[in-house]
Each structure stands twice: as structure tokens, then as C-alpha cells.
Amino acid sequence: MFSLTSMFLAVYKNSGKRRLVKQLQFYQRIVKMKTHNRSAVTWVALVTIVFLLCYGLLIRLPLQVVNSGINPIAYAFFKRDIKQ
């Protein structure tokens, strides 16, 4: 009877620990995905739009000048290294 009770107690403790570890991993994974994905998606979208505007049209030279002027502004707004 004692061994059966101790086995149930050990299983109960381990299931609680496993549940807590899974919960912590789940929440940490979501936080990491949200911050990295949002920043990466914003950055890729910005670079793609600027690329299409500058190289997709026939007026290349003036748009390349605008691109060179917009790039420092884009870096200032979207790069965390420069913000700090």
C-alpha cells in the first residue's frame, strides 16, 4: 500500500512539473515569435517596397536619389540598434 501511494505521489508531482514546463515554453515561444517576426516582416516589406519603387519604374535616376534619401530615415525608424 505504501509503495502504491508513493508511486501515485511521484506521478502527480512529475505531471505538475511537466505541465508547468510546457506552459513556460509555450509562452516564451510566443513572445519570441511575435517580436522577431513582426520586426522581420516590417523590414522585408519596407525593403521590397523601396526596391520596387526605385527599380520597377522607368525613371531610375531620380528614384535612386530618393531611395538614398529614404534609407537613413528607414534605418532610424525600424532598426533597434540605431534607436538606442
Summary of the structure (lengths in Angstrom):
residues: 84
radius of gyration: 26.1
end to end distance: 63.3
largest distance: 86.6
contacts: 172
relative contact order: 0.06
helix: 92%
strand: 0%
